[in-house]
């Protein structure tokens, strides 16, 4: 992928490999969950999962309502990776059962 989307995907991958500042990086990366390019949202979910920062949980739960099934699957995978819990994929269930991350 070239252009801005390609640059964004490369930046996401580089950032996700920086565990020292994981919480700060996760706070910045969650903004990419609102991008219109589904492949970037999926990549962002993978990066957030690798970082394992609980600061991303609220935004990930909101992203469970995404229109695309592949994005919802990536969001759920990131939530499982971060929380260690495999729950019902509904955002309502996650909202009710998780403490606020912030």
Secondary structure, 3 states (H helix, E strand, C coil): CCHHHHHHHHHHHHHCCCHHHHHHHHHHHHHHHHCCCHHHHHHHHHHHHHHCCHHHHHHHHHHCCCCCHHHHHHHHHHHHHHHCCCCCCCHHHHHHHCCCCC
